[in-house]
């Protein structure tokens, strides 16, 4: 394998991380890139909502009994599935 193919093969580069780091440190192209520090996780992007209507609605929904799914009727219509359920 030629040295150019070896240098560009990412799997070979994973075996020699020191060579990659030294190449990055001496790269004029990488030094020329302008950079800035972005910290998007410092503050939450989703605002906290204190909505009493939403809380009341959630409380009503959670207090309700579960609805009948009608699985018994389905099993009667499909007798072959009764053994499975």
Secondary structure, DSSP 8 states (H G I E B T S, - for coil): --HHHHHH-HHHHHH-HHHHHHHHHT-HHHHTS------TTSS-SS-----HHHHHHHHHHHHS------HHHHHHH-HHHHTT-
